Amino acid sequence: MEEETTNKQSGVGIGALVTGIIAFLLAVVPCIGLVAIIPAVIAIVLAIVGLSRPHSNQGMLVGGLVVAIIALMISVSQTFVLGKIASKSDDWGTNIEQVIRDVTKDLEEEFGDNEVTIRINNDDETVEIKASAKKGDLQDRLEELEGAIDTLKDEAEKDTTEGQW
């Protein structure tokens, strides 16, 4: 009977240690660490229940308790860090949008109807941004392309009819 009780208490110790290790592994991963609060609390409860019983395997229980407490502290600290980052960010999306509008307005005032090309090179990568302050430029380009397509279609029809007698 005593061996059966030791096995049950050892199982609680193993459960506390394994759950504590899982909580710790989850806690050290950024943004997922918040999820580690759940297994950390489970490991702490298992360790406390196991330590409250007599003749328990205290090594595993204390190990599980310590690892779970560390995982819980890391998870809670991530919660505070993410909260601080969120509070400092305010309206950064609207700020970026406003900067883009200001730059566009400045380019229109500076260059008028001219086309502006911004090229950013970084090692093997190149990003090119073309902008035109002329409002009807896109409409003119579209009409030009539509005319070129019609011209090609007319030429293709003419070529097929010329070969026939």
C-alpha positions as CSV (number, residue, x, y, z in Angstrom):
1,M,0.0,0.0,0.0
2,E,2.9,2.3,0.8
3,E,4.4,1.8,-2.6
4,E,1.2,2.7,-4.3
5,T,1.0,6.0,-2.3
6,T,4.6,6.8,-3.2
7,N,3.9,6.3,-6.9
8,K,0.9,8.6,-6.8
9,Q,2.9,11.3,-5.0
10,S,5.8,10.8,-7.4
11,G,3.3,11.2,-10.3
12,V,2.2,14.6,-8.8
13,G,5.9,15.6,-8.6
14,I,6.6,14.5,-12.2
15,G,3.4,16.3,-13.3
16,A,4.4,19.5,-11.5
17,L,7.9,19.4,-12.9
18,V,6.8,18.7,-16.5
19,T,4.1,21.3,-16.4
20,G,6.5,23.8,-15.0
21,I,9.0,23.1,-17.7
22,I,6.3,23.5,-20.4
23,A,5.3,26.8,-18.8
24,F,8.9,28.0,-18.8
25,L,9.4,27.1,-22.5
26,L,6.2,28.9,-23.4
27,A,7.2,31.9,-21.2
28,V,10.5,32.6,-22.9
29,V,8.9,32.9,-26.4
30,P,7.9,36.5,-27.1
31,C,4.2,37.2,-27.4
32,I,3.3,33.5,-26.7
33,G,4.6,33.9,-23.1
34,L,1.2,35.2,-22.0
35,V,-0.2,31.8,-22.6
36,A,2.3,30.3,-20.1
37,I,0.4,31.7,-17.2
38,I,-2.1,28.8,-17.4
39,P,0.4,25.9,-17.2
40,A,2.5,27.8,-14.6
41,V,-0.5,28.2,-12.3
42,I,-1.3,24.5,-12.8
43,A,2.3,23.5,-12.0
44,I,2.2,25.6,-8.8
45,V,-1.0,24.1,-7.7
46,L,0.3,20.5,-8.3
47,A,3.5,21.3,-6.4
48,I,1.7,22.8,-3.5
49,V,-0.7,19.8,-3.3
50,G,2.2,17.4,-3.5
51,L,4.2,19.2,-0.8
52,S,1.2,19.2,1.5
53,R,1.2,15.4,1.5
54,P,3.5,13.4,3.9
55,H,6.2,11.2,2.5
56,S,6.3,13.0,-0.8
57,N,9.2,13.2,-3.3
58,Q,10.1,16.8,-2.4
59,G,12.9,17.2,-5.0
60,M,10.7,17.1,-8.0
61,L,7.9,19.0,-6.3
62,V,10.3,21.9,-5.3
63,G,11.9,21.8,-8.7
64,G,8.5,22.1,-10.4
65,L,7.4,24.8,-8.0
66,V,10.5,26.9,-8.7
67,V,10.4,26.5,-12.5
68,A,6.7,27.3,-12.5
69,I,7.2,30.5,-10.4
70,I,10.0,31.6,-12.7
71,A,7.8,31.0,-15.7
72,L,4.9,32.9,-14.1
73,M,7.2,35.9,-13.4
74,I,8.4,35.9,-17.0
75,S,4.9,35.7,-18.3
76,V,3.6,38.5,-16.0
77,S,6.6,40.7,-17.0
78,Q,5.8,40.2,-20.6
79,T,2.3,41.4,-20.0
80,F,3.6,44.6,-18.4
81,V,6.2,45.1,-21.2
82,L,3.5,44.7,-24.0
83,G,1.2,47.0,-22.1
84,K,3.9,49.7,-21.9
85,I,4.7,49.3,-25.6
86,A,1.0,49.6,-26.5
87,S,0.6,52.7,-24.3
88,K,3.6,54.4,-25.9
89,S,2.5,53.6,-29.5
90,D,-0.5,55.9,-29.3
91,D,-1.6,56.7,-32.8
92,W,1.6,55.9,-34.7
93,G,-0.5,54.7,-37.7
94,T,-2.1,58.1,-38.1
95,N,1.2,59.8,-37.6
96,I,2.8,57.8,-40.4
97,E,-0.2,58.6,-42.7
98,Q,0.1,62.3,-41.8
99,V,3.8,62.2,-42.7
100,I,3.1,60.7,-46.1
101,R,0.4,63.3,-46.8
102,D,2.9,66.1,-45.8
103,V,5.6,64.7,-48.0
104,T,3.2,64.4,-50.9
105,K,2.0,68.0,-50.4
106,D,5.6,69.2,-50.2
107,L,6.5,67.4,-53.4
108,E,3.5,68.8,-55.3
109,E,4.5,72.3,-54.2
110,E,8.2,71.9,-55.0
111,F,8.1,70.0,-58.3
112,G,4.7,71.0,-59.7
113,D,3.7,68.9,-62.7
114,N,7.0,67.0,-62.9
115,E,7.4,63.3,-62.2
116,V,9.3,62.4,-59.1
117,T,11.1,59.0,-58.6
118,I,12.4,57.9,-55.2
119,R,14.8,54.9,-55.4
120,I,16.0,53.2,-52.2
121,N,18.9,50.6,-52.6
122,N,19.9,48.2,-49.9
123,D,22.4,45.6,-51.0
124,D,20.6,43.4,-53.5
125,E,17.1,44.9,-52.9
126,T,15.8,48.0,-54.7
127,V,12.5,49.8,-54.0
128,E,11.4,52.4,-56.5
129,I,8.5,54.8,-55.9
130,K,7.3,57.0,-58.8
131,A,4.9,59.9,-58.1
132,S,3.4,62.5,-60.3
133,A,1.8,65.6,-59.0
134,K,-0.2,66.1,-62.3
135,K,-3.7,65.0,-61.6
136,G,-4.7,64.0,-65.1
137,D,-1.4,62.1,-65.8
138,L,-2.9,58.7,-65.0
139,Q,-6.0,59.4,-67.2
140,D,-3.7,60.4,-70.1
141,R,-1.6,57.3,-69.7
142,L,-4.6,55.1,-69.6
143,E,-6.0,56.6,-72.8
144,E,-2.6,56.3,-74.4
145,L,-2.5,52.6,-73.5
146,E,-6.1,52.0,-74.7
147,G,-5.2,53.7,-78.0
148,A,-2.1,51.5,-78.4
149,I,-4.2,48.4,-77.8
150,D,-6.7,49.4,-80.4
151,T,-3.9,50.3,-82.9
152,L,-2.4,46.9,-82.5
153,K,-5.8,45.2,-83.0
154,D,-6.4,47.2,-86.2
155,E,-2.9,46.3,-87.5
156,A,-3.5,42.6,-86.8
157,E,-6.9,42.7,-88.6
158,K,-5.3,44.5,-91.6
159,D,-2.5,41.9,-91.8
160,T,-4.9,39.0,-91.9
161,T,-7.1,40.6,-94.6
162,E,-4.2,41.6,-96.8
163,G,-3.1,38.0,-97.3
164,Q,-6.5,37.0,-98.6
165,W,-7.5,37.4,-102.4
